[in-house]
Amino acid sequence: MSTLKGKSAYTVAVVGATGAVGEEMRDILAERDFPVGRLICLASERSEGKTVTFRDREVPVERLTERAFAGVDIALFSAGAERSRAFAPHAVTAGAVVIDNSSAFRMEPKVPLVVPEVNGHALAGHFGIIANPNCSTIQMVMALKPLHDAAKIRRIVVSTYQSVSGTGQAAMEELFDQSGQVLNLQQATPKVYPHQIAFNCLPQIDAFAEDGYTKEEWKMVHETRKILEDPGLQVCATTVRVPVFRGHSESVNVELERPLSPDEARALMSAMDGVVVIDDPGRGLYPMATDASGSDAVYVGRVRVDRTVPNGLALWIVSDNLRKGAALNAVQIAERLVAAAR
Ligand SMILES: NC(=O)c1ccc[n+]([C@@H]2O[C@H](COP(=O)([O-])OP(=O)(O)OC[C@H]3O[C@@H](n4cnc5c(N)ncnc54)[C@H](OP(=O)(O)O)[C@@H]3O)[C@@H](O)[C@H]2O)c1
């Protein structure tokens, strides 16, 4: 079991350091001045010999192996669930705390699934692995937590508009390439996605389950219940990939146990750490992916009454999936662990 106590600087490993989330992790560790004594950058054998930047310095990329975690205090994993399942236990055995961005451990009862502003208390008593939730879930629970505390949410209906960076580097290249192909009247060639993503919307994220929902949709259901500690919460999700490079948007309808006016909801969400309300439709002001891209907050707007259910509200939630949806949330977890060890 790891110990972070008594240290002023930490050896941090980023697993998947060459990827979209890994790059953001390196940037955010530097931006927030996380006490990194040494950064170990791990990726596949394809990246051996490459370097990546951290604090204006070049860091060599090493191959992910079982022995790569000697001396590591904190391991930030973002290299896919298969790598997390195979290597996170070795990191823990070597004495590291693992903060895992993949879906590998999220629903294991003993693994805390944490958004620090929402359920930071769940970090206490972890067993070496802490899971970072799915990007779409993080931004939704950030906005909904204060409404749930004030008026108890019974039911959530959410439709997502998820950017291609949520799938990683190769998907961003695919949107770029296909956009060029379509504008040049050529046939778009799908490789990462099952269909053309340029100038299109794909109502499929991850594989379909037998009931017709996708795994991404089920992640939103189960993860929301676990983070809000409400196993009876009803959640119906439709997750859609859209031709946006960065920033996920969500249309959310909630049914509450007690009434809340839009003004009350805006005030509650504005008071939530990490949430910013932008809601002045008369002046054309509402959150958009282009504005959220590159920033840390979860943005909420278009708050209005949903008259189709008792105590209903409708809202629009936008955030940068690579930052609060992944790397920032992971680094915030690491910050909490370090603060608790001091
Ligand atoms: N993108 C998001 O918004 C987001 C949000 C939440 C969670 N996540 C999760 O974060 C993880 C990474 O996502 P991403 O978007 O950064 O993907 P990505 O851009 O495709 O990067 C994948 C990273 O994993 C590494 N990797 C792949 N196969 C490997 C192997 N066999 N051994 C070692 N390293 C390997 C890659 O290294 P090479 O460069 O050497 O191939 C690369 O560094 C996934 O689990 C994803 O579900 C992503």
PDBQT file of the ligand as one rigid body, heavy atoms in Angstrom, charges set to zero:
ROOT
HETATM    1  N1  LIG A 401     -10.448  11.501 -24.513  1.00  0.00    +0.000 N 
HETATM    2  C1  LIG A 401     -11.287  11.738 -23.512  1.00  0.00    +0.000 C 
HETATM    3  O1  LIG A 401     -12.044  12.734 -23.484  1.00  0.00    +0.000 OA
HETATM    4  C2  LIG A 401     -11.321  10.788 -22.358  1.00  0.00    +0.000 A 
HETATM    5  C3  LIG A 401     -12.092  11.133 -21.263  1.00  0.00    +0.000 A 
HETATM    6  C4  LIG A 401     -12.138  10.272 -20.179  1.00  0.00    +0.000 A 
HETATM    7  C5  LIG A 401     -11.413   9.111 -20.217  1.00  0.00    +0.000 A 
HETATM    8  N2  LIG A 401     -10.661   8.793 -21.300  1.00  0.00    +0.000 N 
HETATM    9  C6  LIG A 401      -9.903   7.541 -21.279  1.00  0.00    +0.000 C 
HETATM   10  O2  LIG A 401      -8.520   7.817 -21.329  1.00  0.00    +0.000 OA
HETATM   11  C7  LIG A 401      -7.845   6.793 -22.031  1.00  0.00    +0.000 C 
HETATM   12  C8  LIG A 401      -6.989   7.383 -23.142  1.00  0.00    +0.000 C 
HETATM   13  O3  LIG A 401      -7.780   8.165 -23.991  1.00  0.00    +0.000 OA
HETATM   14  P1  LIG A 401      -7.142   9.181 -25.044  1.00  0.00    +0.000 P 
HETATM   15  O4  LIG A 401      -8.279   9.953 -25.525  1.00  0.00    +0.000 OA
HETATM   16  O5  LIG A 401      -5.942   9.889 -24.489  1.00  0.00    +0.000 OA
HETATM   17  O6  LIG A 401      -6.659   8.156 -26.211  1.00  0.00    +0.000 OA
HETATM   18  P2  LIG A 401      -5.478   8.306 -27.282  1.00  0.00    +0.000 P 
HETATM   19  O7  LIG A 401      -5.288   9.725 -27.683  1.00  0.00    +0.000 OA
HETATM   20  O8  LIG A 401      -5.764   7.303 -28.316  1.00  0.00    +0.000 OA
HETATM   21  O9  LIG A 401      -4.159   7.864 -26.477  1.00  0.00    +0.000 OA
HETATM   22  C9  LIG A 401      -3.991   6.543 -26.039  1.00  0.00    +0.000 C 
HETATM   23  C10 LIG A 401      -2.721   6.457 -25.186  1.00  0.00    +0.000 C 
HETATM   24  O10 LIG A 401      -2.610   5.105 -24.712  1.00  0.00    +0.000 OA
HETATM   25  C11 LIG A 401      -1.352   4.589 -25.105  1.00  0.00    +0.000 C 
HETATM   26  N3  LIG A 401      -1.461   3.154 -25.401  1.00  0.00    +0.000 N 
HETATM   27  C12 LIG A 401      -2.267   2.537 -26.296  1.00  0.00    +0.000 A 
HETATM   28  N4  LIG A 401      -2.017   1.214 -26.339  1.00  0.00    +0.000 NA
HETATM   29  C13 LIG A 401      -1.015   0.991 -25.438  1.00  0.00    +0.000 A 
HETATM   30  C14 LIG A 401      -0.311  -0.164 -25.023  1.00  0.00    +0.000 A 
HETATM   31  N5  LIG A 401      -0.549  -1.381 -25.541  1.00  0.00    +0.000 N 
HETATM   32  N6  LIG A 401       0.654  -0.009 -24.065  1.00  0.00    +0.000 NA
HETATM   33  C15 LIG A 401       0.931   1.187 -23.561  1.00  0.00    +0.000 A 
HETATM   34  N7  LIG A 401       0.306   2.333 -23.906  1.00  0.00    +0.000 NA
HETATM   35  C16 LIG A 401      -0.664   2.232 -24.848  1.00  0.00    +0.000 A 
HETATM   36  C17 LIG A 401      -0.991   5.338 -26.356  1.00  0.00    +0.000 C 
HETATM   37  O11 LIG A 401       0.402   5.226 -26.566  1.00  0.00    +0.000 OA
HETATM   38  P3  LIG A 401       1.035   5.268 -28.072  1.00  0.00    +0.000 P 
HETATM   39  O12 LIG A 401       1.047   6.714 -28.471  1.00  0.00    +0.000 OA
HETATM   40  O13 LIG A 401       2.383   4.715 -27.883  1.00  0.00    +0.000 OA
HETATM   41  O14 LIG A 401       0.136   4.434 -28.943  1.00  0.00    +0.000 OA
HETATM   42  C18 LIG A 401      -1.447   6.743 -25.972  1.00  0.00    +0.000 C 
HETATM   43  O15 LIG A 401      -0.494   7.357 -25.116  1.00  0.00    +0.000 OA
HETATM   44  C19 LIG A 401      -8.929   5.812 -22.480  1.00  0.00    +0.000 C 
HETATM   45  O16 LIG A 401      -9.026   4.809 -21.501  1.00  0.00    +0.000 OA
HETATM   46  C20 LIG A 401     -10.166   6.658 -22.488  1.00  0.00    +0.000 C 
HETATM   47  O17 LIG A 401     -11.332   5.897 -22.306  1.00  0.00    +0.000 OA
HETATM   48  C21 LIG A 401     -10.599   9.606 -22.376  1.00  0.00    +0.000 A 
ENDROOT
TORSDOF 0
